[in-house]
Amino acid sequence: MTISLTPLALLLAFVLGTLASIAGGAIGGMIVGGKILGNELAAMLGGFYGPLAGVAGTMIGLLVLAIIG
């Protein structure tokens, strides 16, 4: 079974991956630095720095799927 990767599907996957990385960064920031920095600042910093790796990973994953799919 093959699924064609349309531009709309790629955009949707990229947006969902970016939103998940923002949420994961915020939660991770609160867990790691919540006691020292305060939950709000730690979540803001995590939400800012989380997509740095999340967007790159999403782009690499979509590129691999486009090549092998």
Summary of the structure (lengths in Angstrom):
residues: 69
radius of gyration: 15.1
end to end distance: 10.2
largest distance: 50.1
contacts: 195
relative contact order: 0.20
helix: 88%
strand: 0%
